[in-house]
């Protein structure tokens, strides 16, 4: 397994750990929502008991279904908020990883080598954020020669907005390999969110039949 694959595994592993931290919160949210829904239904049933016959079973069922839809909407909102919070925490973890300079520089070198191997051009440009630009300026020739032997790999003087990682492009900007944190997270987003939902949310919070027997 190369360093690029190890990062993907690290992102998924961090997502699992963060998701586990939020599981109790999700369970409490589920209990509170279901308890509130149960109370509303109980009061409603008591209030409508006297007129149920007049309204008929069809009307009553429509109203119950409307409550189920409202509850599902509330649960969807809770789920989305938790997922986005975990993803935000992933960015914070990446920022902390950047402070481990030897490990982070090894990762950037692996990204550069991967991109140089994939881009069919001899003239390449690497773009990083402002902090990494200051870090990489010194010793760039050695880094570039090791990552892209036989190619010209320049470090762009213009920083880009990213938490970390590197974007490599051909000099004519026709081919790009985005190994920034945001670029890789976007490509892995479906898998990351699946892991978060599996670890974070109880089965009941995913169910569409929350009020049924």
N, C-alpha and C positions, 0 to 999 in steps of 0.2 A: 504493500500500500504506500503510495507516494504522499508527499506533504500536502498536495492539493486535496487528495481524497481524505487525508487526516483532518483537514480543516472542515470539510463537509461533515465528517463524523463528529468533530468537536462542536459544531453549530447545533447539530441534532442532539448531542449529549447535553449541551447547556440548556436547550429548550426543554428537555426532559426534566432536568433538575429544577428549573424555574417553574415548570408546570406542577411538579410535586409540591413546591412551596405554596402554590395557590389552591391546592385541592380542597383544603379545609374551608377556605373562603368561598369556593364554589358551592360546597356542601351547605354552608350556612345560608348562602343566597338562595339556594334551591329550597331549603326548608322554610325560609321566611316567605318566599313567593308562594309556595304551596299552602302555607298556613293562612296567609292573607286571602288566597283564593278560596280556601275552604270556608273561612269565616264569611266571606262575601256570599258564597253560595248558600250557606246555612241561613243567613239572614234573609236572603232573597226567597228561599224556599218557604220560610215561615210567613213572610209577607204575602207571597203569592198563593199560599195554600188555599185560601178562601176563593180565589178566582181561577184556579187551575182548570176546573171543569169548563168554565166559560171560554177561556182562552184556547183550550184544546191542546192535545199532545204535540201537534205540529208546531204551534207557536212557542210552546215551552222549550222544545228541542232546539229551535232556531236561536233562542236566547242563550241556552246553555252553550251552543256551538260558538256563538259570538264571544262568550266569556273564555272559551278555550282558545280561540284565536288571539284574544287580547293577552292571555297568559303566555301563549307561545311567543308572541311578539316581545313581551317582557323578558322571557328567558333568552331569546335570540340576542337581545340587547346586552344582557349580562354576559353571555358567551363572547360576543364581539369585543366588549370592553376588556375582558380578561385576556383574550388572545392578543389584542393590540398592546396591552400593558406588558405581557411577557415579551413580545417582540421589541418593545422599547428597552426592556432590561437587557436583551441580547446585545443591543447597540452599546449599552454601558459596559457590558462584559468585554466586548471587542475593544473598547477604548482602554480598559484596564490591561488587556493583553498587549496593546501597543507599547505599554510602559516596560514590558519585558523585552528590552532591546535585542539581545542575541536571538531569541526565539522569533521575534517579529521580523528581524532582518532576514533570517533564514526563510521565513514564509514569503516575504516579498521576492527574494531571489528565486524561490520555486515558482511563483506566479510569473515572474519575468521569463524564466526558462520555458515554461509551458506556452506562454503567448508567443515567444520568439519561434518556437517550434511549429506553432499552428499558422502563423501569418506568413504567407508566401510573398515576402518582400524583404529586401536586404537593408532597407532604411526604415527604422522604427523609432517611435517616440513614446516615452513613458510619462504618464501624468499621475501625480499624487497630491495629497492635501498639503496645506502650508507647513505643518509641523514636520511631515515626512520629507518634504522638499529640503528643509534646512538640515535634516538628519542625513540625507542621501548625497547632498552636494559633495561632501568630502568623501573621496574614495569611490566616486561613481564609475570612473574608468575601469577599476578592478571589478566592480560588481557587474557592469555591462559586459565586460570581456568574458567573465565566467558564465553569465546567464545566456548570452547570445554570441557564442564564438562564430567568427566569420561574418557577422552582421554589424551594422552601425546602429547602436541603440542609444539615443539621446534622451536626456532628462529634460522635460519641458520646464521652462522658467515660470510658467503660469500655473499656480495651484488650482486644484479642482475642489469642489465641495463634496467631501466623503468622510465617513468615520475612519476608514482605513483601507488598506489594500492598494491596488494599482490598476490603472487602465492603460493598456498598450495598444497603439494604433500604427498603421503604416503611415509614412511621412505624407502621403497624398490623402490620408484620412478615409480611404475606401474600405479598409478592413480594421475592425476593432475587436479586441478581446477585453471584456470588462470583468476584471477580478477585484473590483472594489467590494467593500462589505455590502453595500446596497445592491450592487449588480448580482453578486452571488446569492444574497438573500432572496432577491426577486426570482432567480432561477430555481431556488430551493423552496420557495414560499409554500407551495402545496404540500410538500413533504413535512416542512417545519410545522405548519398549522395542523396537519393531521396528527403529528406527534403531540403537539400541545393539547389538542382536543382529547386525544386518547388518554393522556396522563392527568389532565386538568379537570375534566368534567365527569361527574357520575353518570351512569347510564340513564337515570331518570331525567337528567337535564337535557338529554338528546331526544327523548321520546316525544312523539307527537300526540300521544294519548295520555296526557298527564292527569286527566280527571276521570278517566275511565276506570272500571273495576279490573 
